[in-house]
Every structure is written in C-alpha cells, then in structure tokens.
Amino acid sequence: MTLPSLRLKANADRRLRAGHLWVYSNEVDTAVTPLNAIPAGAQAVLEAAGGRPLGIVGVSPNNLICARLLSRDLKHSLDKSLLVHRIKVALSLRERLFDQPCYRLVYGDSDLLPGLVVDRFHDILVVQIASATMEQHRDAVLEALVQVLKPRGVLWKNDSSARDAEGLERYVDTAFGVVPEWVALEENGVKFEAPVMQGQKTGWFYDHRMNRARLAPYVKGKRVLDLFSYIGGWGVQAAAFGATEVMCVDASAFALDGVERNATLNGVAERLVSVEGDVFEAIKELKAAEERFDVVIADPPAFIKRKKDLKNGEAAYRRLNEQAMRLLSKDGILVSASCSMHLPEDDLQNILLSSARHLDRNIQLLERGAQGPDHPVHPAIPETRYIKSITCRLLPNS
C-alpha cells in the first residue's frame, strides 16, 4: 500500500522527535502537501521539512490536531496485525497489575492507539472510538480484540462529543456476542454492576480505583457523604470498608438506582441512603439541617472542559469544596477530586487552602492521588494526565 505524504514545516518535527505524537495543522507545509488532499481517516507518511520520514500518521484534516502518530516504523501501518500487537502489549501491563480482569485495557495515545479506548468488565469489552482513522479500522479493531481477549460480548459505546469534531456519527451498538444492560466488575474487592449502555462514558470510571482504595482507613466507623455519587463507586466502597452510614447525592435517579443495586450486591444497603437532586441545593439543605459528616467525598464531573471555561470552572470547584467543608465535623476528612485536565493539581491545592482559610479552619494535606496505572500517562502529552485527588483533614483554628 502506497501512502500519501504529509510534509512538516521547518523545525516542526522537534516536538515529535522529542516523543510527542500529535501534529497541529499550522505545522504542516500545505504548499507542498495540502491537508485537504488527504481524506479524513486516511493514513499518511509524516515527513520532516527536508523529506525525511518520521513515521505513519492517521489524518484528521479538519481538526487543529490534524494528525496523530500511529507508528514510527514505516513497515507498520495501522492494520489488524499492529492492533493485535499493541493490544497484547497493553494487556500484559494490566494483567501484571490486577488480579481481576476489570480495568481500562486501552488508553488511547498512552497505549500508542490514538482514538481508541477499551474498558474490560470480565468477559465484556466496551469500546470507544474517537478518531476517523480508528473508525475506518473498526472491523480490524473488533477482530483484534476478539482474537486477543476472546470476549463474550463487545459494545461500541460511540456516543461521545469527541466524535463530532471528526465528523463521525454517534451510536451505541453491540458489535459482537451478547452485552447485557448491566455488567459485573470488581474493584478493590467490592462488587459492582455498571450500566454500560445507558451510563456515563463506558458505564464505569476505573480511573479513580487507587484513590477509592485509599478511603479504607478514613471511613471505618464514620459517617460519609458522597457528592456526585453516580452509581456508588466511592460511596458503596466506603460502606464496604466499614462506614456506619453513607449518604449518596446525585441529580440522576437512574444513577441512584445503580447505587441501591450495588449497595444490595455488597450487603450494605441498610447503611446507605440516596438523595436525588442538584448537589449544590442538597448541600444547602444539609447545612440548614445542621447535618455533619466525618468524611465528605467531592468528585464532580469536569467543571473545566475547555481552557475558556477556566475562570468559571475554578469558581465552581471553590464553591463546591468550601460548601463541602462546611458539612465536615471538627476533625473531618475531605476527599477532593477533579477530572478537569485544565485544572493543575497545585491550583486545586490552592483552592482547598483558600477555602479552609475562608472558613477559619486549619487544613492538612494527607494524600495525593492520580489516575491508576491502567491509565498510563504519556510523558510528552500532558493531556493524558487528568485525574487529581487530594485527601485533606480539616481542624478547628485553635
């Protein structure tokens, strides 16, 4: 197969030679190789300004990130063979890390499979494709996954907004075998069922696994509040770890049905209460009722999805954390999390400090957490590191 060329401007190859995988549209020498001459999803040979080949890229000509490196070896374009190899390499890491086959199996660029995410739930795979190149190789992706994992079922969960920029339709469809509405998983020794078809993202958030494991010593024998609980990833584990009472708050009745389902699954339903409604309104009502908790978990959806949202997003994180602190007992623990890539960890720390001082409380930072190792960070691509979790202790100012 003869691939078209994509030529870079002078010195535009420095970042890629240093390890990055992305090409921006303003780095392409469009006089020599017009971007619009390459169809979306096609593969091309990326060349330095002098013509030296740098590897094979998948092209998205209408995007700011117009190409992503698939292979630095010209002998290996994206096909079933390369997919099988990369999936096996990704699998070998996860099998080393976890004793149960429940994890993120493929994490896009970090596993050298840009535009592809695969979450594994025992023998069910949930797949998200976010690039035109991967979409064109959808059949090969499925064949490779079936060959390597031999799953009972594979679900295409291709309903994310990331597909819009690639000009791809959104859909959710069973690709192989049988996929139930709710699938089983195990995390930190706690059993769950996730709604893979109707739930958020792939149905579950494996990225906070290690941070949730850290809950155990803080929640035993304590009263816990789980804000933005979704289906109970934090709250049900807190109860399983020995909390005497857990209150889960979420705006979604569907999600709270999942909380009750998972609490029952682990025999902790009698210690768990669900509250449906806007989280900020619920906090206000709990404060008015003079409710207090030993541990509060605040793991909201991304308040900062784009850089232009930074100011309003930071204000939302400040408001959430300050209000959460108001519900803590005198010697209380706050677990503050963020999945906003654009919010640096130091900024979240500063928000916690200023919120505590505004309430005239002393604060101790106890633990910092990030995404688990099944979400490996590509050191040249800061966007692959997005999860922050800070466990802190709030004490009276005396």
Contacts in CASP RR format, 6 or more apart in sequence:
PFRMAT RR
TARGET T0000
AUTHOR 0000-0000-0000
METHOD contacts of the structure
MODEL  1
MTLPSLRLKANADRRLRAGHLWVYSNEVDTAVTPLNAIPAGAQAVLEAAG
GRPLGIVGVSPNNLICARLLSRDLKHSLDKSLLVHRIKVALSLRERLFDQ
PCYRLVYGDSDLLPGLVVDRFHDILVVQIASATMEQHRDAVLEALVQVLK
PRGVLWKNDSSARDAEGLERYVDTAFGVVPEWVALEENGVKFEAPVMQGQ
KTGWFYDHRMNRARLAPYVKGKRVLDLFSYIGGWGVQAAAFGATEVMCVD
ASAFALDGVERNATLNGVAERLVSVEGDVFEAIKELKAAEERFDVVIADP
PAFIKRKKDLKNGEAAYRRLNEQAMRLLSKDGILVSASCSMHLPEDDLQN
ILLSSARHLDRNIQLLERGAQGPDHPVHPAIPETRYIKSITCRLLPNS
1 77 0 8 1.000
3 42 0 8 1.000
3 43 0 8 1.000
3 44 0 8 1.000
3 45 0 8 1.000
3 56 0 8 1.000
3 77 0 8 1.000
4 33 0 8 1.000
4 37 0 8 1.000
4 38 0 8 1.000
4 42 0 8 1.000
4 44 0 8 1.000
4 45 0 8 1.000
5 33 0 8 1.000
5 44 0 8 1.000
5 45 0 8 1.000
5 47 0 8 1.000
6 23 0 8 1.000
6 28 0 8 1.000
6 33 0 8 1.000
6 35 0 8 1.000
6 38 0 8 1.000
6 44 0 8 1.000
6 45 0 8 1.000
6 46 0 8 1.000
6 47 0 8 1.000
6 57 0 8 1.000
6 59 0 8 1.000
6 67 0 8 1.000
7 28 0 8 1.000
7 29 0 8 1.000
7 32 0 8 1.000
7 33 0 8 1.000
7 47 0 8 1.000
7 48 0 8 1.000
7 49 0 8 1.000
7 50 0 8 1.000
7 51 0 8 1.000
8 23 0 8 1.000
8 27 0 8 1.000
8 28 0 8 1.000
8 29 0 8 1.000
8 46 0 8 1.000
8 47 0 8 1.000
8 48 0 8 1.000
8 49 0 8 1.000
8 54 0 8 1.000
9 27 0 8 1.000
9 28 0 8 1.000
9 29 0 8 1.000
9 49 0 8 1.000
10 49 0 8 1.000
11 49 0 8 1.000
12 23 0 8 1.000
12 27 0 8 1.000
12 28 0 8 1.000
12 48 0 8 1.000
12 49 0 8 1.000
13 48 0 8 1.000
13 49 0 8 1.000
13 54 0 8 1.000
15 380 0 8 1.000
16 23 0 8 1.000
16 46 0 8 1.000
16 54 0 8 1.000
16 69 0 8 1.000
17 54 0 8 1.000
18 380 0 8 1.000
19 380 0 8 1.000
20 380 0 8 1.000
20 381 0 8 1.000
21 68 0 8 1.000
21 69 0 8 1.000
21 109 0 8 1.000
21 112 0 8 1.000
21 114 0 8 1.000
21 378 0 8 1.000
21 380 0 8 1.000
21 381 0 8 1.000
22 65 0 8 1.000
22 67 0 8 1.000
22 68 0 8 1.000
22 69 0 8 1.000
22 109 0 8 1.000
22 381 0 8 1.000
23 46 0 8 1.000
23 57 0 8 1.000
23 65 0 8 1.000
23 66 0 8 1.000
23 67 0 8 1.000
23 68 0 8 1.000
23 69 0 8 1.000
24 64 0 8 1.000
24 65 0 8 1.000
24 66 0 8 1.000
25 35 0 8 1.000
25 61 0 8 1.000
25 63 0 8 1.000
25 64 0 8 1.000
25 65 0 8 1.000
25 66 0 8 1.000
28 35 0 8 1.000
28 66 0 8 1.000
28 67 0 8 1.000
29 49 0 8 1.000
33 47 0 8 1.000
35 59 0 8 1.000
35 61 0 8 1.000
35 66 0 8 1.000
36 61 0 8 1.000
38 44 0 8 1.000
38 59 0 8 1.000
38 61 0 8 1.000
39 59 0 8 1.000
39 61 0 8 1.000
40 59 0 8 1.000
40 60 0 8 1.000
40 61 0 8 1.000
40 62 0 8 1.000
40 132 0 8 1.000
40 166 0 8 1.000
40 167 0 8 1.000
41 58 0 8 1.000
41 59 0 8 1.000
41 60 0 8 1.000
41 131 0 8 1.000
41 132 0 8 1.000
41 133 0 8 1.000
41 135 0 8 1.000
41 136 0 8 1.000
42 58 0 8 1.000
42 59 0 8 1.000
42 133 0 8 1.000
42 136 0 8 1.000
43 56 0 8 1.000
43 57 0 8 1.000
43 58 0 8 1.000
43 59 0 8 1.000
43 70 0 8 1.000
43 77 0 8 1.000
43 78 0 8 1.000
43 133 0 8 1.000
44 56 0 8 1.000
44 57 0 8 1.000
44 58 0 8 1.000
44 59 0 8 1.000
44 67 0 8 1.000
45 53 0 8 1.000
45 55 0 8 1.000
45 56 0 8 1.000
45 57 0 8 1.000
45 74 0 8 1.000
46 53 0 8 1.000
46 54 0 8 1.000
46 55 0 8 1.000
46 56 0 8 1.000
46 57 0 8 1.000
46 67 0 8 1.000
46 69 0 8 1.000
47 53 0 8 1.000
47 54 0 8 1.000
48 54 0 8 1.000
53 74 0 8 1.000
54 69 0 8 1.000
54 72 0 8 1.000
55 69 0 8 1.000
55 70 0 8 1.000
55 71 0 8 1.000
55 72 0 8 1.000
55 73 0 8 1.000
55 74 0 8 1.000
56 69 0 8 1.000
56 70 0 8 1.000
56 71 0 8 1.000
56 73 0 8 1.000
56 74 0 8 1.000
56 76 0 8 1.000
56 77 0 8 1.000
56 78 0 8 1.000
57 67 0 8 1.000
57 68 0 8 1.000
57 69 0 8 1.000
57 70 0 8 1.000
58 67 0 8 1.000
58 68 0 8 1.000
58 70 0 8 1.000
58 78 0 8 1.000
58 114 0 8 1.000
58 131 0 8 1.000
58 133 0 8 1.000
59 66 0 8 1.000
59 67 0 8 1.000
59 133 0 8 1.000
60 66 0 8 1.000
60 67 0 8 1.000
60 68 0 8 1.000
60 131 0 8 1.000
60 132 0 8 1.000
60 133 0 8 1.000
60 165 0 8 1.000
60 166 0 8 1.000
62 165 0 8 1.000
62 167 0 8 1.000
63 165 0 8 1.000
63 166 0 8 1.000
68 109 0 8 1.000
68 114 0 8 1.000
68 115 0 8 1.000
68 131 0 8 1.000
68 133 0 8 1.000
69 114 0 8 1.000
70 77 0 8 1.000
70 78 0 8 1.000
70 82 0 8 1.000
70 112 0 8 1.000
70 114 0 8 1.000
70 133 0 8 1.000
71 77 0 8 1.000
71 78 0 8 1.000
71 82 0 8 1.000
71 112 0 8 1.000
76 82 0 8 1.000
78 133 0 8 1.000
78 137 0 8 1.000
78 140 0 8 1.000
79 137 0 8 1.000
79 140 0 8 1.000
80 140 0 8 1.000
80 143 0 8 1.000
80 144 0 8 1.000
83 113 0 8 1.000
83 137 0 8 1.000
83 140 0 8 1.000
83 141 0 8 1.000
83 144 0 8 1.000
84 144 0 8 1.000
84 147 0 8 1.000
84 148 0 8 1.000
86 106 0 8 1.000
86 111 0 8 1.000
86 112 0 8 1.000
86 113 0 8 1.000
87 105 0 8 1.000
87 106 0 8 1.000
87 113 0 8 1.000
87 118 0 8 1.000
87 144 0 8 1.000
87 145 0 8 1.000
87 148 0 8 1.000
87 149 0 8 1.000
88 148 0 8 1.000
89 111 0 8 1.000
90 105 0 8 1.000
90 106 0 8 1.000
90 107 0 8 1.000
90 111 0 8 1.000
90 113 0 8 1.000
91 105 0 8 1.000
91 148 0 8 1.000
91 149 0 8 1.000
93 373 0 8 1.000
93 374 0 8 1.000
93 376 0 8 1.000
94 103 0 8 1.000
94 104 0 8 1.000
94 105 0 8 1.000
94 120 0 8 1.000
94 374 0 8 1.000
97 103 0 8 1.000
97 373 0 8 1.000
97 374 0 8 1.000
98 374 0 8 1.000
100 122 0 8 1.000
100 185 0 8 1.000
100 186 0 8 1.000
101 120 0 8 1.000
101 122 0 8 1.000
101 123 0 8 1.000
102 120 0 8 1.000
102 121 0 8 1.000
102 122 0 8 1.000
102 185 0 8 1.000
102 186 0 8 1.000
102 187 0 8 1.000
102 206 0 8 1.000
103 119 0 8 1.000
103 120 0 8 1.000
103 206 0 8 1.000
103 209 0 8 1.000
103 374 0 8 1.000
104 117 0 8 1.000
104 118 0 8 1.000
104 119 0 8 1.000
104 120 0 8 1.000
104 206 0 8 1.000
104 207 0 8 1.000
104 374 0 8 1.000
104 375 0 8 1.000
105 118 0 8 1.000
105 119 0 8 1.000
105 120 0 8 1.000
105 125 0 8 1.000
105 149 0 8 1.000
105 374 0 8 1.000
106 113 0 8 1.000
106 116 0 8 1.000
106 117 0 8 1.000
106 118 0 8 1.000
107 117 0 8 1.000
107 374 0 8 1.000
107 375 0 8 1.000
107 376 0 8 1.000
107 384 0 8 1.000
108 114 0 8 1.000
108 115 0 8 1.000
108 116 0 8 1.000
108 117 0 8 1.000
109 115 0 8 1.000
109 378 0 8 1.000
109 381 0 8 1.000
109 384 0 8 1.000
110 375 0 8 1.000
110 376 0 8 1.000
110 377 0 8 1.000
110 378 0 8 1.000
110 381 0 8 1.000
110 384 0 8 1.000
111 376 0 8 1.000
113 134 0 8 1.000
114 131 0 8 1.000
114 133 0 8 1.000
114 134 0 8 1.000
115 129 0 8 1.000
115 130 0 8 1.000
115 131 0 8 1.000
115 133 0 8 1.000
115 134 0 8 1.000
116 127 0 8 1.000
116 128 0 8 1.000
116 129 0 8 1.000
116 130 0 8 1.000
116 131 0 8 1.000
116 134 0 8 1.000
116 141 0 8 1.000
117 127 0 8 1.000
117 128 0 8 1.000
117 130 0 8 1.000
117 202 0 8 1.000
118 125 0 8 1.000
118 126 0 8 1.000
118 127 0 8 1.000
118 128 0 8 1.000
118 145 0 8 1.000
119 125 0 8 1.000
119 126 0 8 1.000
119 202 0 8 1.000
119 203 0 8 1.000
119 204 0 8 1.000
119 206 0 8 1.000
120 149 0 8 1.000
121 183 0 8 1.000
121 184 0 8 1.000
121 185 0 8 1.000
121 194 0 8 1.000
121 196 0 8 1.000
121 204 0 8 1.000
122 183 0 8 1.000
122 184 0 8 1.000
122 185 0 8 1.000
123 149 0 8 1.000
123 150 0 8 1.000
123 151 0 8 1.000
123 152 0 8 1.000
123 153 0 8 1.000
124 151 0 8 1.000
124 152 0 8 1.000
124 153 0 8 1.000
124 154 0 8 1.000
124 155 0 8 1.000
124 179 0 8 1.000
124 180 0 8 1.000
124 183 0 8 1.000
124 196 0 8 1.000
125 145 0 8 1.000
125 149 0 8 1.000
125 151 0 8 1.000
125 153 0 8 1.000
125 154 0 8 1.000
125 155 0 8 1.000
126 154 0 8 1.000
126 155 0 8 1.000
126 157 0 8 1.000
126 183 0 8 1.000
126 196 0 8 1.000
126 202 0 8 1.000
126 203 0 8 1.000
127 141 0 8 1.000
127 142 0 8 1.000
127 145 0 8 1.000
127 154 0 8 1.000
127 155 0 8 1.000
127 156 0 8 1.000
127 157 0 8 1.000
127 158 0 8 1.000
127 175 0 8 1.000
128 157 0 8 1.000
128 158 0 8 1.000
128 160 0 8 1.000
128 201 0 8 1.000
128 202 0 8 1.000
129 135 0 8 1.000
129 138 0 8 1.000
129 141 0 8 1.000
129 156 0 8 1.000
129 158 0 8 1.000
129 163 0 8 1.000
129 168 0 8 1.000
130 160 0 8 1.000
130 162 0 8 1.000
130 163 0 8 1.000
130 166 0 8 1.000
131 166 0 8 1.000
132 166 0 8 1.000
132 167 0 8 1.000
132 168 0 8 1.000
134 141 0 8 1.000
135 166 0 8 1.000
135 168 0 8 1.000
138 156 0 8 1.000
142 154 0 8 1.000
142 175 0 8 1.000
142 176 0 8 1.000
145 151 0 8 1.000
145 154 0 8 1.000
146 154 0 8 1.000
146 176 0 8 1.000
151 176 0 8 1.000
151 177 0 8 1.000
152 177 0 8 1.000
152 178 0 8 1.000
153 174 0 8 1.000
153 175 0 8 1.000
153 176 0 8 1.000
153 177 0 8 1.000
153 178 0 8 1.000
153 179 0 8 1.000
154 174 0 8 1.000
154 175 0 8 1.000
154 176 0 8 1.000
154 177 0 8 1.000
154 179 0 8 1.000
155 172 0 8 1.000
155 173 0 8 1.000
155 174 0 8 1.000
155 175 0 8 1.000
155 179 0 8 1.000
155 196 0 8 1.000
155 197 0 8 1.000
156 171 0 8 1.000
156 172 0 8 1.000
156 173 0 8 1.000
156 174 0 8 1.000
156 175 0 8 1.000
157 172 0 8 1.000
157 196 0 8 1.000
157 197 0 8 1.000
157 201 0 8 1.000
157 202 0 8 1.000
157 203 0 8 1.000
158 168 0 8 1.000
158 170 0 8 1.000
158 171 0 8 1.000
158 172 0 8 1.000
158 173 0 8 1.000
159 170 0 8 1.000
159 171 0 8 1.000
159 172 0 8 1.000
160 170 0 8 1.000
160 201 0 8 1.000
163 169 0 8 1.000
163 170 0 8 1.000
164 170 0 8 1.000
172 197 0 8 1.000
179 196 0 8 1.000
179 197 0 8 1.000
181 195 0 8 1.000
181 196 0 8 1.000
181 197 0 8 1.000
181 198 0 8 1.000
182 193 0 8 1.000
182 194 0 8 1.000
182 195 0 8 1.000
182 196 0 8 1.000
182 261 0 8 1.000
183 193 0 8 1.000
183 194 0 8 1.000
183 196 0 8 1.000
184 191 0 8 1.000
184 192 0 8 1.000
184 193 0 8 1.000
185 191 0 8 1.000
185 192 0 8 1.000
185 193 0 8 1.000
185 194 0 8 1.000
185 204 0 8 1.000
186 192 0 8 1.000
187 206 0 8 1.000
187 209 0 8 1.000
187 212 0 8 1.000
187 233 0 8 1.000
187 237 0 8 1.000
188 209 0 8 1.000
188 212 0 8 1.000
188 213 0 8 1.000
188 237 0 8 1.000
189 240 0 8 1.000
190 236 0 8 1.000
190 237 0 8 1.000
190 240 0 8 1.000
190 266 0 8 1.000
191 262 0 8 1.000
191 265 0 8 1.000
191 266 0 8 1.000
192 204 0 8 1.000
192 231 0 8 1.000
192 232 0 8 1.000
192 233 0 8 1.000
192 236 0 8 1.000
192 262 0 8 1.000
192 265 0 8 1.000
193 258 0 8 1.000
193 261 0 8 1.000
193 262 0 8 1.000
193 265 0 8 1.000
194 202 0 8 1.000
194 203 0 8 1.000
194 204 0 8 1.000
194 231 0 8 1.000
195 203 0 8 1.000
195 231 0 8 1.000
195 254 0 8 1.000
195 258 0 8 1.000
196 202 0 8 1.000
196 203 0 8 1.000
196 204 0 8 1.000
198 254 0 8 1.000
199 254 0 8 1.000
199 255 0 8 1.000
200 230 0 8 1.000
204 231 0 8 1.000
205 230 0 8 1.000
205 233 0 8 1.000
206 372 0 8 1.000
206 374 0 8 1.000
206 375 0 8 1.000
207 339 0 8 1.000
207 371 0 8 1.000
207 372 0 8 1.000
207 375 0 8 1.000
207 386 0 8 1.000
207 387 0 8 1.000
208 233 0 8 1.000
208 234 0 8 1.000
208 299 0 8 1.000
208 337 0 8 1.000
208 371 0 8 1.000
208 387 0 8 1.000
208 389 0 8 1.000
209 372 0 8 1.000
209 374 0 8 1.000
210 369 0 8 1.000
210 370 0 8 1.000
210 372 0 8 1.000
210 373 0 8 1.000
211 335 0 8 1.000
211 337 0 8 1.000
211 369 0 8 1.000
211 387 0 8 1.000
211 389 0 8 1.000
212 233 0 8 1.000
212 234 0 8 1.000
212 237 0 8 1.000
214 367 0 8 1.000
214 369 0 8 1.000
214 389 0 8 1.000
214 391 0 8 1.000
215 234 0 8 1.000
215 237 0 8 1.000
215 238 0 8 1.000
215 241 0 8 1.000
215 295 0 8 1.000
215 297 0 8 1.000
215 335 0 8 1.000
216 241 0 8 1.000
218 295 0 8 1.000
218 333 0 8 1.000
218 335 0 8 1.000
218 391 0 8 1.000
219 238 0 8 1.000
219 241 0 8 1.000
219 242 0 8 1.000
219 243 0 8 1.000
219 294 0 8 1.000
219 295 0 8 1.000
220 241 0 8 1.000
220 242 0 8 1.000
220 243 0 8 1.000
221 242 0 8 1.000
221 243 0 8 1.000
221 244 0 8 1.000
221 294 0 8 1.000
222 243 0 8 1.000
222 244 0 8 1.000
222 293 0 8 1.000
222 294 0 8 1.000
222 295 0 8 1.000
222 333 0 8 1.000
223 243 0 8 1.000
223 244 0 8 1.000
223 245 0 8 1.000
223 246 0 8 1.000
223 292 0 8 1.000
223 293 0 8 1.000
223 294 0 8 1.000
223 295 0 8 1.000
224 235 0 8 1.000
224 238 0 8 1.000
224 239 0 8 1.000
224 243 0 8 1.000
224 245 0 8 1.000
224 246 0 8 1.000
224 247 0 8 1.000
224 293 0 8 1.000
224 294 0 8 1.000
224 295 0 8 1.000
224 296 0 8 1.000
224 297 0 8 1.000
225 246 0 8 1.000
225 247 0 8 1.000
225 249 0 8 1.000
225 286 0 8 1.000
225 293 0 8 1.000
225 295 0 8 1.000
225 296 0 8 1.000
225 297 0 8 1.000
225 324 0 8 1.000
225 327 0 8 1.000
226 232 0 8 1.000
226 234 0 8 1.000
226 235 0 8 1.000
226 238 0 8 1.000
226 246 0 8 1.000
226 247 0 8 1.000
226 248 0 8 1.000
226 249 0 8 1.000
226 297 0 8 1.000
227 249 0 8 1.000
227 279 0 8 1.000
227 282 0 8 1.000
227 283 0 8 1.000
227 296 0 8 1.000
227 297 0 8 1.000
227 298 0 8 1.000
227 299 0 8 1.000
227 300 0 8 1.000
227 320 0 8 1.000
227 324 0 8 1.000
228 249 0 8 1.000
228 250 0 8 1.000
228 279 0 8 1.000
228 298 0 8 1.000
228 299 0 8 1.000
228 300 0 8 1.000
228 301 0 8 1.000
229 235 0 8 1.000
229 248 0 8 1.000
229 249 0 8 1.000
229 250 0 8 1.000
229 255 0 8 1.000
229 256 0 8 1.000
229 259 0 8 1.000
229 274 0 8 1.000
230 250 0 8 1.000
230 252 0 8 1.000
230 255 0 8 1.000
230 259 0 8 1.000
231 255 0 8 1.000
231 258 0 8 1.000
231 259 0 8 1.000
231 261 0 8 1.000
231 262 0 8 1.000
232 248 0 8 1.000
232 258 0 8 1.000
232 259 0 8 1.000
232 262 0 8 1.000
232 263 0 8 1.000
233 262 0 8 1.000
234 297 0 8 1.000
234 299 0 8 1.000
234 335 0 8 1.000
235 243 0 8 1.000
235 246 0 8 1.000
235 248 0 8 1.000
235 259 0 8 1.000
235 272 0 8 1.000
235 297 0 8 1.000
236 246 0 8 1.000
236 259 0 8 1.000
236 262 0 8 1.000
236 263 0 8 1.000
236 266 0 8 1.000
236 268 0 8 1.000
236 272 0 8 1.000
238 246 0 8 1.000
238 295 0 8 1.000
238 297 0 8 1.000
239 246 0 8 1.000
239 263 0 8 1.000
239 266 0 8 1.000
239 268 0 8 1.000
239 271 0 8 1.000
239 272 0 8 1.000
240 266 0 8 1.000
240 268 0 8 1.000
243 271 0 8 1.000
243 295 0 8 1.000
244 271 0 8 1.000
245 271 0 8 1.000
245 272 0 8 1.000
245 273 0 8 1.000
246 268 0 8 1.000
246 271 0 8 1.000
246 272 0 8 1.000
246 273 0 8 1.000
247 272 0 8 1.000
247 273 0 8 1.000
247 274 0 8 1.000
247 275 0 8 1.000
247 293 0 8 1.000
248 256 0 8 1.000
248 259 0 8 1.000
248 272 0 8 1.000
248 273 0 8 1.000
248 274 0 8 1.000
248 275 0 8 1.000
249 274 0 8 1.000
249 275 0 8 1.000
249 277 0 8 1.000
249 279 0 8 1.000
249 282 0 8 1.000
249 283 0 8 1.000
250 256 0 8 1.000
250 259 0 8 1.000
250 274 0 8 1.000
250 275 0 8 1.000
250 276 0 8 1.000
250 277 0 8 1.000
250 279 0 8 1.000
251 276 0 8 1.000
251 277 0 8 1.000
251 278 0 8 1.000
251 279 0 8 1.000
252 276 0 8 1.000
253 276 0 8 1.000
256 274 0 8 1.000
256 275 0 8 1.000
256 276 0 8 1.000
259 272 0 8 1.000
259 274 0 8 1.000
260 269 0 8 1.000
260 272 0 8 1.000
260 274 0 8 1.000
263 269 0 8 1.000
263 271 0 8 1.000
263 272 0 8 1.000
275 282 0 8 1.000
279 300 0 8 1.000
279 320 0 8 1.000
280 319 0 8 1.000
280 320 0 8 1.000
280 323 0 8 1.000
283 323 0 8 1.000
283 324 0 8 1.000
283 326 0 8 1.000
283 327 0 8 1.000
284 323 0 8 1.000
286 327 0 8 1.000
287 323 0 8 1.000
287 326 0 8 1.000
287 327 0 8 1.000
291 327 0 8 1.000
292 327 0 8 1.000
292 328 0 8 1.000
292 329 0 8 1.000
293 327 0 8 1.000
293 328 0 8 1.000
293 329 0 8 1.000
293 332 0 8 1.000
294 328 0 8 1.000
294 329 0 8 1.000
294 332 0 8 1.000
294 333 0 8 1.000
295 332 0 8 1.000
295 333 0 8 1.000
295 334 0 8 1.000
295 335 0 8 1.000
296 324 0 8 1.000
296 325 0 8 1.000
296 327 0 8 1.000
296 328 0 8 1.000
296 332 0 8 1.000
296 333 0 8 1.000
296 334 0 8 1.000
296 335 0 8 1.000
297 335 0 8 1.000
297 337 0 8 1.000
298 320 0 8 1.000
298 321 0 8 1.000
298 324 0 8 1.000
298 334 0 8 1.000
298 335 0 8 1.000
298 336 0 8 1.000
298 337 0 8 1.000
299 335 0 8 1.000
299 337 0 8 1.000
299 339 0 8 1.000
299 389 0 8 1.000
300 316 0 8 1.000
300 317 0 8 1.000
300 320 0 8 1.000
300 337 0 8 1.000
300 338 0 8 1.000
301 339 0 8 1.000
302 338 0 8 1.000
302 339 0 8 1.000
302 340 0 8 1.000
302 341 0 8 1.000
303 309 0 8 1.000
303 312 0 8 1.000
303 313 0 8 1.000
303 314 0 8 1.000
303 316 0 8 1.000
303 317 0 8 1.000
303 338 0 8 1.000
303 340 0 8 1.000
303 343 0 8 1.000
304 310 0 8 1.000
304 313 0 8 1.000
304 314 0 8 1.000
304 340 0 8 1.000
304 341 0 8 1.000
304 342 0 8 1.000
304 343 0 8 1.000
305 340 0 8 1.000
305 342 0 8 1.000
306 342 0 8 1.000
307 342 0 8 1.000
309 342 0 8 1.000
310 342 0 8 1.000
310 343 0 8 1.000
313 340 0 8 1.000
313 343 0 8 1.000
314 343 0 8 1.000
314 347 0 8 1.000
314 351 0 8 1.000
317 338 0 8 1.000
317 340 0 8 1.000
317 343 0 8 1.000
317 348 0 8 1.000
317 351 0 8 1.000
318 351 0 8 1.000
318 354 0 8 1.000
318 355 0 8 1.000
321 334 0 8 1.000
321 336 0 8 1.000
321 351 0 8 1.000
321 352 0 8 1.000
321 355 0 8 1.000
322 355 0 8 1.000
322 358 0 8 1.000
322 359 0 8 1.000
324 334 0 8 1.000
324 336 0 8 1.000
325 334 0 8 1.000
325 355 0 8 1.000
325 356 0 8 1.000
325 359 0 8 1.000
325 361 0 8 1.000
325 394 0 8 1.000
326 359 0 8 1.000
328 334 0 8 1.000
328 394 0 8 1.000
330 395 0 8 1.000
330 396 0 8 1.000
331 393 0 8 1.000
331 394 0 8 1.000
331 395 0 8 1.000
332 393 0 8 1.000
332 394 0 8 1.000
332 395 0 8 1.000
333 366 0 8 1.000
333 391 0 8 1.000
333 392 0 8 1.000
333 393 0 8 1.000
333 394 0 8 1.000
334 352 0 8 1.000
334 391 0 8 1.000
334 392 0 8 1.000
334 393 0 8 1.000
334 394 0 8 1.000
335 389 0 8 1.000
335 390 0 8 1.000
335 391 0 8 1.000
336 348 0 8 1.000
336 352 0 8 1.000
336 389 0 8 1.000
336 390 0 8 1.000
336 392 0 8 1.000
337 387 0 8 1.000
337 388 0 8 1.000
337 389 0 8 1.000
337 390 0 8 1.000
338 348 0 8 1.000
338 387 0 8 1.000
338 388 0 8 1.000
338 389 0 8 1.000
339 386 0 8 1.000
339 387 0 8 1.000
340 386 0 8 1.000
341 382 0 8 1.000
341 383 0 8 1.000
341 385 0 8 1.000
341 386 0 8 1.000
343 388 0 8 1.000
345 368 0 8 1.000
345 388 0 8 1.000
345 390 0 8 1.000
348 388 0 8 1.000
348 390 0 8 1.000
349 365 0 8 1.000
349 390 0 8 1.000
352 363 0 8 1.000
352 365 0 8 1.000
352 390 0 8 1.000
352 392 0 8 1.000
353 363 0 8 1.000
356 362 0 8 1.000
356 363 0 8 1.000
356 392 0 8 1.000
356 394 0 8 1.000
357 363 0 8 1.000
360 397 0 8 1.000
361 394 0 8 1.000
361 395 0 8 1.000
361 396 0 8 1.000
361 397 0 8 1.000
362 394 0 8 1.000
362 395 0 8 1.000
362 396 0 8 1.000
362 397 0 8 1.000
363 392 0 8 1.000
363 393 0 8 1.000
363 394 0 8 1.000
363 395 0 8 1.000
364 392 0 8 1.000
364 393 0 8 1.000
364 395 0 8 1.000
365 390 0 8 1.000
365 391 0 8 1.000
365 392 0 8 1.000
366 391 0 8 1.000
366 392 0 8 1.000
366 393 0 8 1.000
367 389 0 8 1.000
367 390 0 8 1.000
367 391 0 8 1.000
368 388 0 8 1.000
368 389 0 8 1.000
368 390 0 8 1.000
368 391 0 8 1.000
369 387 0 8 1.000
369 388 0 8 1.000
369 389 0 8 1.000
369 390 0 8 1.000
370 377 0 8 1.000
370 385 0 8 1.000
370 387 0 8 1.000
370 388 0 8 1.000
370 389 0 8 1.000
371 377 0 8 1.000
371 385 0 8 1.000
371 386 0 8 1.000
371 387 0 8 1.000
372 387 0 8 1.000
375 384 0 8 1.000
375 387 0 8 1.000
376 384 0 8 1.000
377 384 0 8 1.000
377 385 0 8 1.000
378 384 0 8 1.000
END
